[in-house]
Amino acid sequence: MKSTSRQLALSLAAVTLLSAAPGAQAPASSRTRTHVQTLASDKFEGRLTGSSGEKLAADYLIAELKRMGAKPLPGQADFRMPFAFTAGSKDGGTTLKTMTANGMERTHEPGTAMALSFSDSAEVSGPVVFAGYGLVVPESQNFGYDSYAGLDVKDKVVVVLRYFPEDADQKTRAILARYADLRYKAQAARQRGARGMIVITGPRSPNAGELVPMSFDTAIAGSGVVAVSVKGGAWLIEGNGRSLDEVQKELDSGNPHVAGFAVPGVTATINAKVIRQQQTGHNVVAYLPASGSVSGVSKPWVAVGAHYDHLGRGTTGGSLAGKDEVNQIHHGADDNASGTATVLAIADALARQPRKRHLLIAFWSGEELGLLGSAAFVSTPPVALDQLSAYLNFDMVGRVSDNKLTVQATGTSAMWPKLLEQANVAAGFDLVLQEDPYQPTDVGSFNTASVACLTFFTGAHQEYHKPSDTADKINYEDLDRVGTFAAAIAKRLLDGDQVPQFTKVEQKTETGGRAGLRLFTGTIPDYASDVKGLLLGGVIGGGPAEQAGLAKGDVIVEIAGQSITNIYDYTYALELLKIGQPAKVVYLRGGQKQETTLTPAARK
């Protein structure tokens, strides 16, 4: 749009007020570098939520907040705000007993039998049925493979092999591998009425005869089925006169017509004991009080935030480390020491300036486990969210390339584009504005809570979620520019008479079935829920879930005939859905069971 000289002068004057107000100071570059190098150092061990590294990082942040004069939030005695989360599972003494028709009993004590991390804690008994690899490929894949074809497993205990057919051709292996996760196998067994599942690692597979180790699992709820692995275990299916090696060799061809079978006269009793390990993570939250009374000030809080946690040594999922990097410290310099340093820089720059509103400064933990910290804050907010003018989020802002800075969630207020344009006159970034607020970072928690928000991002890179995301790769000069730019925006929000009005962004979707498009339901799961089912933390505006009448707080318990006990079940159930084809959804609202029809759309 063409600009007159007067309009340009007004814009430049506005930027001058934003970034060079009396007493204003740009974020200190020496501190920015120190923040990143400290947080991403070996001493902090990757800042895994709930770890000693997280505590050290929180100590460091609190010291910096105290230095600049920040205080705990009103009503809070400390900068730390704890939240509980599931940090994994361990076996509490699982046993397995089998009985043959002639009365021969065999007992597997702890150490030779172990619960799977997602198992329910319960005792179940039933006749034994062998279901091969326990694989079921959804019809939507146009590939016929169902290990349960012709088998009756209702009220029985299913024995399945770990992994997938070893000798199948590469194309078949690629398809079957996708459905070989043990959670998926447990879901398939449960869906067919099985009481329990026993996993054995066949003699022709990797780790032959070994137990399945309990993996990291953040689900608070179990999977709705009792599931264990057993050491050895060949005897479970060899009562029909065939060795496990022979049976597995036949299955390993990948021939979908190789059937499982009942094991005559054998019953199994599983007593699974799973201890879900609860830990506590800590958000670090503070504020710089307004310079005067906020009486009569519209929405007297502005928030800036970043997650300070990372992946530790990469043992909790999400790591993209190579084989030669296993168990190494994931330093998380860009993800997200860079965002954390930027928030410190913004707060430092604004601490010595007059403020019409309070500045809330937040450092979230648990982001890498599913936005746990910010979700906990939003669910029980210490500051009323309707008093929050805006939230600015910073996640991976240390690797500016080609002068490009991406600002997401600009659709959450009509005020954002103009404000960003004004502030950028001085900053000079090549801005990429994206309206979509449904991002895999903490901005999602605030968008769900109807707070106008922005999130700043400089792009992905090959060190993402690897130990090699180190402090020496950060572009500190441009990181400081991001901080100066964002401080100017925050200053305008702190002092302006006009506050951003929240706009709910509708997800843009396509309804065709073109190849390469992903299925889209428009649900926003609550990752930290302890209910049986999928608790919705929200729904995407204009998406299929909202159109179906689903809303925040609903608990999905069935979709397309597939029972749902947690987020993992829901993810697998999506394989049953097809773009543009209605599916029945059963959900709980206020404890009452209801039904609706959801029609998935397609999304690029």
BELURFEN-V25987 format. One record per residue. RES is the residue in one letter. PSI is psi as a letter, one per 20 degrees, with the letter a starting at -180 (none if undefined). Layout:
RES/PSI + RES/PSI
This chain:
M/p + K/p + S/p + T/r + S/h + R/g + Q/h + L/g + A/g + L/g + S/g + L/h + A/h + A/g + V/h + T/g + L/h + L/g + S/i + A/l + A/q + P/p + G/i + A/q + Q/p + A/q + P/p + A/p + S/h + S/h + R/h + T/g + R/g + T/g + H/g + V/g + Q/h + T/g + L/h + A/j + S/r + D/h + K/h + F/i + E/k + G/j + R/l + L/p + T/p + G/i + S/r + S/h + G/h + E/g + K/g + L/g + A/g + A/g + D/g + Y/g + L/g + I/h + A/g + E/h + L/g + K/h + R/h + M/j + G/j + A/q + K/q + P/q + L/q + P/p + G/i + Q/p + A/i + D/q + F/h + R/p + M/o + P/q + F/q + A/q + F/r + T/o + A/j + G/a + S/q + K/q + D/p + G/j + G/l + T/q + T/q + L/p + K/p + T/q + M/p + T/r + A/h + N/j + G/j + M/p + E/q + R/p + T/p + H/o + E/r + P/p + G/h + T/i + A/q + M/p + A/q + L/q + S/h + F/j + S/q + D/q + S/o + A/r + E/p + V/q + S/q + G/r + P/q + V/p + V/p + F/p + A/k + G/c + Y/i + G/k + L/p + V/o + V/p + P/q + E/h + S/i + Q/i + N/l + F/o + G/o + Y/o + D/o + S/i + Y/j + A/p + G/j + L/q + D/o + V/j + K/p + D/k + K/r + V/p + V/p + V/p + V/q + L/q + R/q + Y/b + F/r + P/p + E/h + D/j + A/q + D/r + Q/h + K/g + T/g + R/g + A/h + I/g + L/h + A/h + R/h + Y/j + A/i + D/p + L/h + R/g + Y/g + K/g + A/h + Q/g + A/g + A/g + R/g + Q/h + R/j + G/j + A/q + R/h + G/r + M/p + I/p + V/p + I/q + T/o + G/r + P/i + R/j + S/r + P/q + N/k + A/p + G/i + E/q + L/q + V/p + P/q + M/p + S/r + F/p + D/o + T/i + A/p + I/h + A/q + G/a + S/i + G/j + V/q + V/p + A/p + V/r + S/q + V/q + K/p + G/d + G/j + A/h + W/i + L/h + I/j + E/j + G/i + N/j + G/j + R/p + S/q + L/h + D/g + E/g + V/g + Q/h + K/g + E/g + L/h + D/i + S/h + G/j + N/o + P/i + H/i + V/o + A/q + G/a + F/q + A/q + V/o + P/p + G/j + V/p + T/q + A/q + T/o + I/p + N/n + A/p + K/o + V/p + I/o + R/o + Q/o + Q/p + Q/r + T/p + G/r + H/p + N/q + V/o + V/p + A/r + Y/q + L/o + P/q + A/q + S/h + G/a + S/q + V/j + S/p + G/i + V/p + S/p + K/m + P/k + W/p + V/p + A/p + V/q + G/r + A/q + H/p + Y/i + D/r + H/b + L/j + G/c + R/j + G/j + T/i + T/j + G/q + G/i + S/q + L/k + A/q + G/r + K/h + D/j + E/j + V/p + N/j + Q/q + I/p + H/o + H/h + G/l + A/g + D/h + D/n + N/l + A/h + S/g + G/h + T/g + A/h + T/g + V/g + L/g + A/g + I/g + A/g + D/g + A/h + L/i + A/h + R/j + Q/q + P/q + R/p + K/h + R/r + H/q + L/o + L/p + I/o + A/p + F/o + W/q + S/r + G/j + E/g + E/i + L/j + G/k + L/k + L/g + G/g + S/h + A/h + A/g + F/g + V/h + S/h + T/m + P/p + P/i + V/p + A/p + L/h + D/i + Q/j + L/o + S/g + A/r + Y/p + L/p + N/q + F/o + D/o + M/m + V/j + G/j + R/l + V/p + S/p + D/k + N/k + K/p + L/p + T/p + V/o + Q/r + A/j + T/i + G/i + T/i + S/q + A/i + M/h + W/g + P/g + K/g + L/g + L/g + E/g + Q/g + A/h + N/i + V/g + A/h + A/g + G/k + F/q + D/n + L/p + V/o + L/p + Q/p + E/h + D/o + P/i + Y/m + Q/q + P/l + T/r + D/i + V/h + G/h + S/h + F/h + N/g + T/h + A/j + S/l + V/p + A/p + C/r + L/q + T/p + F/p + F/p + T/j + G/q + A/r + H/r + Q/i + E/j + Y/p + H/k + K/q + P/h + S/j + D/n + T/r + A/h + D/i + K/i + I/p + N/n + Y/h + E/g + D/h + L/g + D/h + R/h + V/g + G/g + T/g + F/g + A/h + A/h + A/g + I/g + A/h + K/g + R/g + L/h + L/h + D/i + G/q + D/h + Q/p + V/q + P/p + Q/p + F/p + T/p + K/p + V/p + E/p + Q/p + K/p + T/r + E/q + T/j + G/r + G/k + R/q + A/q + G/i + L/q + R/q + L/q + F/p + T/i + G/k + T/q + I/o + P/q + D/o + Y/i + A/j + S/q + D/k + V/q + K/o + G/a + L/o + L/p + L/p + G/i + G/r + V/q + I/p + G/p + G/i + G/r + P/h + A/g + E/g + Q/h + A/i + G/j + L/q + A/r + K/p + G/i + D/q + V/o + I/p + V/i + E/q + I/p + A/k + G/i + Q/p + S/q + I/p + T/i + N/a + I/h + Y/g + D/g + Y/g + T/g + Y/h + A/h + L/h + E/h + L/i + L/q + K/q + I/p + G/i + Q/p + P/q + A/p + K/p + V/p + V/p + Y/r + L/p + R/o + G/k + G/i + Q/p + K/p + Q/r + E/q + T/r + T/p + L/p + T/o + P/q + A/a + A/q + R/q + K/none
